Amino acid sequence: MPSRNDDDLISRWRTPAYRALERPLESVLGAKTAKAFTALRVHTVGDLLRHLPRRYLSGTELTDLATLEEGEHVAVMARVADTQIRHSHGGSRRGRPSTRLEARLTDGHGSLGVTFFGHESTARWWEGQLKRGVRGIFVGKVGSFQGRPQMSHPQFVMLDASGKIVGRSEEKERLVDLATSGLVGLYPATAKLPTWTIAECVRLTLQTLESVDDPWPAWVREAAGVPELWDAFAYVHSPSSQREIEAGAERLRFDEAFATQLTMAYRRAENARFAAGPRPRRPGGLLDAFDARLPFTLTAGQVEASEAIFADLARPEPMQRLLQGEVGSGKTLVALRAMLAAVDAGGQAVLLAPTEVLAAQHHRTITGLLGDLGAGRMLGAPDVATDVALLTGSSSAAGRRAALLKIASGEAGIVIGTHALLADRVQFADLGLVVVDEQHRFGVEQRASLTERGLRPHVLVLTATPIPRSVAMTIFGDLEVSTLAEVPAGRADVTTTVVDAARRPAWVERAWARIAEEVASGRQAFVVAPRIKTTEFGKGVVELAEELSSGPLPGVRVGVLHGQLPSDEKDAVMSAFAAGDLDVLVATTVVEVGVDVPNASMMVIWDADHFGISQLHQLRGRIGRGEHPGVCLLISSADEQAVAWERLAALAATRDGFELADLDLAQRKEGDVLGAEQSGRRSTLRLLRVLDHADLIGQARAIATEAVERDPACETPGFADAITATTLLSAGDWAASG
């Protein structure tokens, strides 16, 4: 990882603005204070200035108590509705009576409980301070008691009728600004960093910074309708009106959107400058022979996506296309037809899978679909046939040598594998097309190592995770997007039910009995759990399989599959299940994508609340792939009021992956969804909400496209810095540890 010393950081940036904003926070506030900010994912001066208040209040405005969330560190302005001193006999550790003051705050509509514990004398003092009807500011963490919001021992300052502080102390002086300023920001805070401390740090930081030239050219700001950057910081941290707050926040949100879109726009332009061997579709070849054998008709979506891909392949610049599709929509078939077109045009096609299990599954699926068309130079194979090679990290030495020879000679027109294909010693005769399955599991550098060998190959990215348009623009902005929303005819329906294990344990036993019934009918089932071994957090697949074999599923052929098994054992287990030699497969999420067993009609997901919506949707997509109706049971012990339960209920209510993707995005942080939320890393999105700000993202994309047209060489210093910052962030170059 590059050094984080000041010289390195300063030399990296071309504009004074970025040099100022990307300074480590400790250079301004000191190491101790900077360390406290890491809990808020604030590491640089720019991070701090983009750490905006969650809400604002004025010296006369009461806080809307209904907006408070449990776990928040907040400052609220409210009136005292009533107080009461209570005694609990034997409540203290020494058996003495304990005393507490209970107060109820109100905003005129809702209420918030406040509790102070102490001796009789201190309780009387608090009672004297918190007089009924008096307005005050209370700072602390929102908890709950008996299902109602409550704060314990908040710091507070009371105000008189004119808004002046009642009484003076060093502690109360910290809250003077909250009581006397026009509009005061209440920041997302922690116990070590209350909101007034953050406000003071922001004030000190702004004082140390000289106003420098805006990194964006004037035409960009005018097109976006946003103020200059230093004005925006002043508007959000020291506002004089709501209009200023909105204008400042809009500028900072635009900056996030524009930096991302600018990076994507220059990436698209750079890709277009490279040459790729045109691979036009050729009649009478392998693709036509394959199509003639298909026992079904392609869906309209498959035809439309294929035609777009064929048009891209025929161009001299490299294709960069994302193919997203619902579970079971036939993405693999579309990808295979693209690979066959590339082979017909004299090139080779590579399918890059994220795991060995998935690579082996793709190999079985593709060779099964091709039949003797994938038999290469075997006796009796059609003249147009090609070889299909599989190369993974666990390939035997002999198998690896044979595969490498076929790849290097061009005998293998289709190559399937994992990251082992990225090794430098893998030489291709004429690499024409790279298909990347589940793009989010590969780093940018890994994909680049394949696309930087001589002529750039065409690239087709597959994802089974439905992606809202605004997200696609944000994380796949350098790709054209094709969508398969239509499920091919013949797919069976899948019924999904949430099983309440905590309150209805008999339903769990019924789930196992239901599996036994499916097996007795000649069908198969998946059982999925979130962990390999049993821990304090729940049961693992190893113990679960043992319990099922010795308990509710005697005589049933049960297999176990997880990521820590040797590769040959994983392949053997998956092959046995696909062949029908196993009745039940107890597995982790290694079966999440790509596994195709049409005879599997049932899935039980243990501790389903431990998975996200998209992951559950992918898992469910492994059943109902044949003629038999599917049954998916989501077993959970989560509280019915928990967000996790809401996820499960939503999954049971619909099979629309795009609807579920929107809900998933609404429930989770953008960083999680975009793959940037990793321990110790800064997220590329701090203020932007891709669902809420889709129009802003679209506007930023249009301005970024114009920026490339005006400055194709990226000579504008601010543009270059924005791309550098975005690239470093996405690569995780900034770490909290420094």
N, C-alpha and C positions, 0 to 999 in steps of 0.2 A: 504494500500500500504506500502511496506517495507520502512524503513527510508533510507534517502539518505546521512546520515552522513558518514564521511570518514572511521570510524572504521567498519561500516557495509559493505561498499564497499570493503575495503581491505580484510576483512575476507572471503568474498564471492569467491575470486579468488585464484587459486592454483599456478599460474605462475607469475613471475615478469612482464612479458609483459602485461598480462591482468590487473594486479594491476596498472600499469602505464597508460595504455590506457583508462581504465574506470574511471579514476579520473574525478570529475566534473571540467569543464573548469574554473570555478571561482577560483579554488585552484591554478591555474597557472597565469591567466590573471586578476583576480579580478572580483568582482561581476558586476560592471558597464559594462565592456567590454563583459563579458560572456552573460549578458542579451541581448546585441545588437546582439549576434550571434544566438539567438533563432529564429530569422526570417529566418535564413538559415538552421534551424533544426540541429544545431550544439550545443551539450550539454556537450560533454566530450572531453578529450584530443584526444581520438581515432577518434571521429567525425571530429575534426578539421584537423587532419593529413590525413583523408580520404576525405576531402573537396578539390578536385583536381582542378587545373586550367582548364578552359574550352578550352583555346588555349594558345599557346606560341608564343612569337615573339623575334626576335633578334634585336640588336642595329642597324642593317642595313636593316631589313626586313619590308616592308610595309604590313599592315593588309589587308586581302582580305575583302573589304567592303561589298561584296555580302553575307557574312556569318552573318552579324549583324541582330539581331532580335529586333523588337520594344519592349520596356519595359526593355531591358537589360541595366545594368550598366557596361560599358566597358571602356577599354583603347585601343585606336587605334593609330597606327603609319601611317601617311599619309603625302602627300605633298599638299601645298596650290596651288590650280589651279588658283583661282582669288578671289578678294574681291571687295565689293562695299558698300559704305555708302548710306543709304536711309533715307529719312525724311517722316514722316507721320504727316500731319497737323491735329490738334485736336485729335490726337491719345492718348494723355496722359489724366490722370484723371482730370487735371485742365484745359484741353483744349489747352495746349501749344503744339507746334510741338514736336514730339518724334523722336529720332535718333536711328538707329541701324546699326550695321555692319553685313553684310552677307558675309560669306566666303564659298567657295566650295572646299572641300578636295577631293583628288583623290589617288587611288592606281595604276593608270596607265590604269585602265579599268572602274571601277565603280566610283561613286561619293557619297559624304555625305555632306549635308548642315550643316553649323554651324552659329548660330546667337547670337549676343551680343547686348543687349539693354542698352542705357545709354545716356550721354550728348555728344555734338559734340566733346569736347576735349578728352573724353575717347574713343570715336569711332575712332578718329584720332590716338590715342596711339595704340589701337588694330590693326589698319591698318598698323602701322609701324612695329609691331611685326610679323604680318602674311604676310610676303612678298611672292610674287608669286615664286613658285619653291622651297621654303624652306621646309625642313622636320621637323615634330614635333610630339609630343605625346599628344593626347587629351583624357581626362577622363571625363565621364559623362553618362547620361542616354539617350538612343536612343529613340526619339519620331518620329513623322511624321508631315509633313505639306504639304497639297495638294497632299497626297498620296505618298510622297517621304520621305525617312529617314532623320532625322535632329537631331542635338544636340543643346540645348540652354544653353549658358553660361558654356561650359565645362571648367574644369581646363586644362591648357596646358603648355608645355614647348617646346621651339624651339631648334633645333640642328644645329650646323654649319656643314660645309662640312666634318669635321673629326669626327663628331658624338658627339662633346662636347656641353654641355648646353650653350645656349646664355643667358647671364645674370645670376644673382644669387639672390635667396631670400629664406626665410625659407620655403615657400610653395613649391618652385621648388626643394628644396633639397629632398623632399619626392619622387620625380620622378627620382632622379639620377640613382637608380638601373635600372629603365626601359630603361634608355638611354645608360648605360655603361655595363650591364651584357651581357653574351653571349646568353643565352636563359632565357627569363623571362616569368613566368606564369601569365596569366590574369585570376583571379579567378571569379567565380560567386559572385556578390557583391550586396550591397544595398546602399542606399543613406548615411546611417550612417556608413557603413563599405565599403569604397572604396577598390579597389584591392590592393593598396600598404599597407593599414592598415592590411588587411588579411595576406599579405605576411610577414609583420613585426611580427604579432602574431604567425604565423607558425614558423618563425625563432627563436623567443624567446622561444617558446614551445619546439622546438627541442633541444635548448641549455640546457634547464632544465632537459632533459631526458638523463639518462645514457643508453648506449647501453646494452641491456640485452639479454639473450638467446632467440632465436626464439621459439615461442610456438609450431611450428610443428617439429617433428623429421626429421632428415636429409633425410631419405628415402622418406618422403612425398614430400619434396622440389625437390628432384632429380626426382621423378616420374612425378611431374608437370612441371619440367624444369623452376623453378622460383628462384629469388634471395632471400636472407635473408630479413626479414621484415624491419629492420632498414636501410639496404641499399636501399630497395624499397622506403621508405619515402624520403631519400636523393635524389634518382633518379627523383622522380616526383616533388619535391619542389625546388631542386637546381641542375637541370640537366646540364650536359656538352655536351650532344648529344641527338638527337632524339631517338637513340637506347636505351639510359638509360630511357627516358620517357616511351617508350613502355614496357620495361622490368619491370619497377616499377609499372606501371598501371596494367600489366598482373598479377603480384603477388597479388595486392590488390583485383582485380576482382576474382582471384582464391580463396582468403580467404573467400569472401562472398559466393561463390558457395560451397566451401568445408565445411564451417561451417553448411550450410543448409543441404547438403547431408550427412554429418556426423551424424547430429541429426536424419535424416530420417533412416539412416542405423542402428543405435543403436535402434531406435524405432522398426524397422522391426525385429531385432534380439531379442529384449525383448519380442515382441509379440509371436515370435516362441517358446519361452521358456515356455509360459503358455499353460495349457491344455484346450482344448475345447471338449465338447462332440461330437464325430463324428456323423454327421447326413446324412448317406448315403441314396440315393434315394431308395424308397421301392415300388415295383410294386403292382398294385391292390389297391392303396390307393386314397386319395383325389386328388393328382396331376393327376393321370391317369383319374379319373372320370371327372376332369375339362377339361383336354385336349380333351377328347372324345366329349365334348359338344361344343368346339370352332367352330364357323361357318366359320372360315377362316384358312388359312395356315400361320404358322409363317414364318417370313422372315429368310433368311439365317443368317443374323446378330443376330436375336433374338435367333435362335437355337444355334449358336456358343457361344454367351454370356451365355446362360442358361447352356450349357454343362460345361463351365469353372467354373461357380458358383457351379454346382452340384459336380464337382470334388473337389472344395475347401471345401464344406460342409462335404464331406466324410472323410476329414483328421482330425487328432487329434489336430492340432494346429489351432488357430482361423483364419478364413478367414478375410482378409483386402483387399477389392476390391472396386474400383470405376467404376461405370457404367455411362458413359457419352453418351448422344445421342442427335441427332437433335430433334428439336421440332416435335412432332408427330411420333417419331420413335418407340414408344411402350415400353418405359422403365418401365412404371407401370406394364405392363403385364409380363415382365421378372421378376420384383421384386415379383409380386404375385406368380408366379410359384416357385420362391425360397422359399417364405414363406410357400407355401403348402408342399413343400418337407420337410421343417423343422418340420411342424406339423405331417406329415406322420411318421417322425422318432421319434415322441414322445415329441417334444419340442414345445415351443411357439415362435411366431414371432412378433416383434414390429415394426411398421412403425412410425417414428418420423417426424412430419411435422413442419415447422417453424411458421405457423399461424393457428388460429382456422378455418378460412375460408378454408384453404387448407386441414386441417385435416378432416373437414366435407365433403369436396369434395372427398377426398380419400375414406372415409367411404362409400359414396354413390356409387362411381365407383366400389369399390371392392365387396360390397354386391350385386350390380347389376350384375357384372360379375359372381359371384358365384351362385346367385339364391338360391335354397334350399340347396346347398352345404354349405352355410354360415348360415343356420338356426339352427345350434346346435342341441339340443335335442328336438326340436319342433316335434310334432306329424306329421308323414308323411315324415320327413326329411330322406335322405339316411343315412345308418349306418356310413359312413365315414365323414359325415358332421361335421363341427366345428362351434363355435360361433365367431362372429366378434364384439369386444367391442370397443366403442369410449369413450375416456376420455380426456377432456380438462378442462381448468381452469374455464369455465363457466358452466360445467355440474351441473345439479341440485343435491341437497343433496341426494335425493333418487336414482337418476341415477348414481351418483358417487358411492354410497354404493353398488349398484347392480353390477356395472362394476368392482369394487375392489374385490368383492367376486368371480366373474367369472374368474378374472385374477389370484387370489391367488389359486383357486381350480384347475386351468388348464382347466376349461370348455371353456374359451375363448382361442382358439388356435392362433387367430390373434388379436392383440391389436393395435389400431390406436389412436394417440393423439399428443399433443403438449408437451412443456417442463413440463407440469403437470405430465407427466410420470416419470420425473426425481426426483419427491419427494420421500423421504426415505420410506414413509409409503406405497408406491406401491410395493407389494410383488408378485413375479412371482413364479409359480409352477416349471417351468423348462424353463428358457429363453435360447433359442437356436440360435436366429437370430435377429439382430437389423438392420433395414433398415433406413438410415438417408437420408431424402429428402432435396435437396439443402444444402449441407454440409457447405457452407460458411456462413450460417446464425446461426450456432451453434458454441459456444466456445469449445475449446479442453476440458476444465474442465467439461462442461455439458455432452459431449459425454462420457467422462471417467466415470462419475457417473453411467452410465448404464452398462459399460463394466467391472466394477470392483466388480460385485456382484457374489462371488463364482467363478465357472468356467467361463472363459471369453466366451461370446457368439461370434458367427461369425458376422462380420459387412459388410454390403453392403451399399455403399454410392452412391446416385443418384445425378446427376446434368444435367440440361438441357442447361447449358451454355457451348458451345463448347470450348474446352481447347486445345491450341496448345501443342505439345509434350514437348517443353521446359518448358512451364508453369506447365504441369502435373508433370514433374520431380522435379520441384522446390517446389510446394505447396502440391502435393499429392505423394511425393516420398516414403512414407511409404505404399502406396497402389499399388496393381496390377490394371491395367487399361483395361477395356473392352469398346469398342466403337460401338455404333449403328449409322451408317451413312445412312442407307437405310430407306426410308420412306415406310410404308406398302402400298400396292396397295389400290386404292379406295380413296385416299386423293385428294381433289380438289385443283386446282391451285389457287394461291393468287396473285393478281395484286396490286402492291404498287405504289402510286403516291404522289409526294410532292406538297402540295398546298401552294402557295405563298400568305399568308394572307395580307401582307403589300402592295404588288403591284397589286394583283388581288383579291380584296375583294369579287367580284362576285363569285369566285370559292368556297369561304366558304359557301355562300348561296346554291350553287349547291351541296355541300357535304351533307348539311342537307336534301335537296330535294332527294338526292340519298338514304339516309336512309329511308325516307318516302316510296320510291318505293320498297325497300327491304321488309319493313314491310307489304306493300300492297300485296306483293307476298307470304306472309306467313312466312317470315324469320325474324331473329332477328339481333340486332347490339349492339356492344359495343361503348361507347364514353369514352375515357380515358383522364384524365387531371393530371398534376403533383402535384396538391395541393387540399386540402379539401375546404378551404374558399378563396374567392377572396382577393388578396392583391395588393400592388402596383406593384408586379412583374407579375401579371396575374390573370386570372379567375380561380375560383375553381369549383369543381364538384357540390356543392350545388347550386350556382347561375347558373351554366351552365345548370343544369337539369331544373331549373325553367324557364329559358329563352327558352329552347327548347319546353317545354310543353305549354307555353303561346304564342310561336311564330311559328317557322317553322314546329313543330310536334304536332299540335292540335289533340286531340283524340287518340294519341299514348300512350300506357301504358309505362311510364318511371319510372324506379327505380333508387335509389342512393345507392352506396356501398362504404364505406371507413372505415379505421381502427379505427375511434373513435366511431363508432356505438356500442351499446351493442351487445354482442355475439349472443344472441338469435335473435336480429333483423338482424344481418349480415347473419345468417343462413337462416332466413325466406326469405330475399331478394334473396339470391343466389339460394335457392330452387325454388322460384317462377320463376326466370329467366330460370333455368334448365328445369322446367316443362312447359315452354311456356306461363306462366301467365303474364309475362312482355315482352314487345317488345324491349325495349332499356334499357341497363344498363349503367348508367353514373357512372364511378368508378375511383378510384386511382389505383395504381399498385398492390392492393391486388389481382387483377385478373392476375397478371403476370405469375404465374406458376400453373399448375395443374387443372385449371378450364376447364371443358370439356362440351361444349354445341354444338353438331354437327349441330344444326339448325342455329347457329350464322354465318352469311355469310359476315358481314361487320364490320369494326372497323375504327373509326375516332380518331386519337391521337392529342389532343389539345396541343399547345406549345411543339411540338415534339422535338424541339431543346434542351429542358431541360433534355432529357433522353440520356443515353449512347447507343451505338450501340447494345450491347448484350441485354440490357433491352428492346429496341425497337423490337429486333428479338424475344424475348420471348413473348412480348405482341402480336405481329402479329401472333404468333403460336396458339393463342386462336381461330382463325377463319380458315375456310377451312378444318375443321375436319370431315365434313360430305360429302355429295354428291354435295353440291352447291359450285360453284366457289366463292372465297373470294375476297373482295375489301378492301384494307387498304389505308386510306388517312392520310398523315402526314401534319398537318397544322402548319405552322411556319411563324413568322415574322422576322426571322434572316436575316442578310445581306447575299447576295449570295456569297460574298467572304469569309465569316466566315468559320472556321473549322466545326462549327455545321452544316452548310449547306452541307459540304462535307460528313458528317456522313449520313445525310438523303438521299443524292443522292446515296451513296454506298448501303444503305439499299434497295432503290428502284430498284437498278440494279441487285441484286442477292438475292437468298434465301439460299445460301450456308453459314451455320452458322460458319463453320471453317474458311472460307475466311473472313467473317465479324469479327471473333474473332481476327485474325491477324491484321486487320486494327484497331480494337479497342485497341489492345495492343500497336500498333505503335503510336497511338494518345495520349494515356494516360500514366501517370506515372506508373511504375511497382507497386509502393506501392498501388495505387488505385486498380489495377487489382487483386493484391494478398490479398486485404482486410486489409492491414496494414496501409494505409494512413488515420490516424485519427488525429484529432486536438490534438496537443501537444505530439504526439508519434513519436518515431524514427522508420524509416522503416528498415526492415531487408535487403533491397537492396538499396545501395547508388550508386554503380558504375556498377553493373551487369545489362545488358539489356537482358532479357530472349530470345528475338527473335534473337538478334545479336550474343549472346554468347552461343548458344545451344551446340556447340561442347565442350566448356569449361565446361559447366554444366555436360555433359556426362562424360568427363574426371574426374571431381571431384567426380561424383557418383561412378565410378569404383575404384578410390583411397579410397573413404570412405568405400566401401565394403571390400577392402583389409584391411583397418584399423581395422574393426570389427573382421576379421579373425585373425589378428595378436594380437589384444588386446581385447578379448571378454568381459573382465570385466571393460573396459574403465578406466584403471589405468594410462594411459598417461595424465599428468596434462593438457597439451594444449588441448587435446580432450575434457576432462571434462569441461574446461572453455568455449570452443567453444559452447558446447551443452547448458551450463548454459546461456550464452549470447543470443543464438538464442531463447531459451525457454522464457527468460525474455522479449525479444523484442516482440515476437509474442503475449505475454500476456499483452503487454502494461505497463510493470512494470516501465519503464523509462518514466517519464512525464516531459515536459518542465518546469513545475512549480517547480520541485524538491520536 
